[in-house]
Amino acid sequence: MKVEAWMNQLRRQLQRANYAYYLQDDPIMQDEVYDRLYRELQALEEKYPDLVTPDSPTQRVGGGVAEGFVSVKHNIPLYSLENAFDLGELAQWVARLQGQVGDDETVEYVCELKIDGNALALTYEDGVLVRGVTRGDGETGEDITNNVRTIRAIPLRLAMENPPARVEVRGEAFLPRQRFEKINQMRQEKGESLFANPRNATSGTLRQFDPKVVAQRQLDFFAYTLYVVDENAETPTTQAESLELLAEMGFQVNPQREVCQSLKTVGEFFETWEKKRASLLYDTDGVVVKINSYALQEKLGFTQKFPRWAIALKFPAEEVPTKLRAITINV
Ligand SMILES: NC(=O)c1cc2c(=O)c3cc(F)ccc3oc2nc1N
């Protein structure tokens, strides 16, 4: 077999093993086999440097220390979400929607946990990750591609045979709480300032100039929006389908989601997770409620700042720990 074909085969095998191990928590290959194949690919890439490809697992941490980040315009803007602070406000939002879509339309919702991290905009061309950008002001963000490439939950190549010409993905980079605590513990030992919370630690890490530092922090990522920019590729017609397609493409998609037919079941999803969220390995600050149908999303469109077809239903702010409150009262 030609060496180039062998190197491509090695890459596919390592990517599949990575996906199974990292995203499906179901290893298909012993570590020592993975390491041997990885070293074999590295040796071949050193011997044939012009056969190195950007999606090779060996290319995750590279690019040297950046001088700064270039500001780039998003291909598709990233809007923010309107907030609702209780079920009453959610009911008002639903009533407004129903008014806009007409009473004959039965509206179906998708409820997703709102991950408390930093939004990222990813661009894939012919299935290969070409750009990773911070949210910025929604119109332009900072090109942090070399840092994004170090996030293991973000595929360097989409896991599909015939990828669309271009795919835009949005998702949330975040740090699981345990990882956040470990990072702060290491900073404390080095006498460095501590991060206030996982979200700040995530944004501080994404803007590091050295990808090696980003890689050490082991950021995580959940994808939540997909735009297939390719007229002859099949495109999803609902948010639920998009989430399934994102998982097929090799992204980590948050499993705690539900298609709801009524405000009542949205409320139940919200109340369930308001209670259970402490058991999650990462911070969430609410539930994102979205209209499932893309046709209806299209019909509703956007205001100056928000999509009319999505809202963030926020969890009440964390209770101040009682002992702290007791001290306040004594003072
Ligand atoms: N933090 C999140 O977990 C999360 C955030 C957003 C958004 O910010 C968001 C913004 C839009 F304009 C439209 C849809 C969105 O969907 C989203 N879905 C999510 N799951």
PDBQT file of the ligand as one rigid body, heavy atoms in Angstrom, charges set to zero:
ROOT
HETATM    1  N1  LIG A 401     -24.948  27.895  26.476  1.00  0.00    +0.000 N 
HETATM    2  C1  LIG A 401     -25.659  26.919  25.874  1.00  0.00    +0.000 C 
HETATM    3  O1  LIG A 401     -25.635  25.773  26.284  1.00  0.00    +0.000 OA
HETATM    4  C2  LIG A 401     -26.465  27.275  24.660  1.00  0.00    +0.000 A 
HETATM    5  C3  LIG A 401     -26.393  28.580  24.155  1.00  0.00    +0.000 A 
HETATM    6  C4  LIG A 401     -27.147  28.921  23.018  1.00  0.00    +0.000 A 
HETATM    7  C5  LIG A 401     -27.116  30.246  22.447  1.00  0.00    +0.000 A 
HETATM    8  O2  LIG A 401     -26.390  31.152  22.938  1.00  0.00    +0.000 OA
HETATM    9  C6  LIG A 401     -27.953  30.508  21.282  1.00  0.00    +0.000 A 
HETATM   10  C7  LIG A 401     -27.995  31.779  20.692  1.00  0.00    +0.000 A 
HETATM   11  C8  LIG A 401     -28.816  31.949  19.587  1.00  0.00    +0.000 A 
HETATM   12  F1  LIG A 401     -28.897  33.160  19.023  1.00  0.00    +0.000 F 
HETATM   13  C9  LIG A 401     -29.589  30.919  19.064  1.00  0.00    +0.000 A 
HETATM   14  C10 LIG A 401     -29.550  29.659  19.650  1.00  0.00    +0.000 A 
HETATM   15  C11 LIG A 401     -28.734  29.462  20.756  1.00  0.00    +0.000 A 
HETATM   16  O3  LIG A 401     -28.706  28.203  21.323  1.00  0.00    +0.000 OA
HETATM   17  C12 LIG A 401     -27.955  27.929  22.425  1.00  0.00    +0.000 A 
HETATM   18  N2  LIG A 401     -28.022  26.673  22.920  1.00  0.00    +0.000 NA
HETATM   19  C13 LIG A 401     -27.304  26.321  24.009  1.00  0.00    +0.000 A 
HETATM   20  N3  LIG A 401     -27.393  25.034  24.474  1.00  0.00    +0.000 N 
ENDROOT
TORSDOF 0
